[in-house]
């Protein structure tokens, strides 16, 4: 499929934050190749100031019918934007399948399906002027929640991790969604810092001004990675990490020890097997790596930490 340079293009992003940030890789590559797509989705709306080259639209307010409508996965509104009533759904393409990292799958689609020549892994996110990245260098943002409960490490272990970080003279700062705050506000009485910021741009600013990010396999890890904040992500299985680890800025992943032979058992027991000590070892290794290296926001800066070797 080759787009005409004068054709109108819309990109409908999915609801999850991480998926939207990955979808913006295609948007950025369309722009790099001379197209001016209109992008739809709440993530793009709330991060509009962080996407200076992106034209953001709202489906209910947009009256134009587009020649081409691209969506990462089926949405409930994309077909209404299309002149023909049809869309190009990336999730249905062969290039979207397989074991590659999700960003690399989008890059393959840009090259092999849309035949774009100037292609990058970047999603185009830019820290706005006035926000000083890493301004609070000792602050470690901890994101203990996520959209999938089975991917969330145990609450008591996150609290123990926070105490361990404090002993190292760091400033752990829990970050949850406003709807989740009622389930976590009690930890403030135990001396933990907790925030529930209402707008995604505020969340992005809080993360950008922090020194580090630790969290579950979730969208905010992708956001931290997009901004360039060193990110440690907790995964239940290596296969998930291979495809979904944050894929832009400096970062590492940590997995439970590989002592179980079956994926179903790993998913059921990973929270028990992944210890605070193991996560802290991975974090210390990430700290050491960033102390030695000046990162220039390269995907190759991502790697996996083996905590057993870090001790």
Secondary structure, DSSP 8 states (H G I E B T S, - for coil): ----TTS-EEEE--SSHHHHHHHHHHHHHHHHTT---EEESHHHHHTGGG-TT-EEE-GGG----BSEEEESS--SSHHHHBSSS--EEGGGSGGG-SSS-HHHHHHHHHHHTS--SS--S-------TT--TTSEEEEEEEE---S-GGG---HHHHHHHHHHHHHTT-EEEEE--GGGGGGTGGGGGGT-EEE--SSHHHHHHHHHTEEEEEEESSHHHHHHHHHT-EEEEEES-HHHHHHHS--SSSEEEEE--S--S-HHHHHHHHHHHS-HHHHHHHHHHHHHHHHH----S-GGGEEE--HHHH-
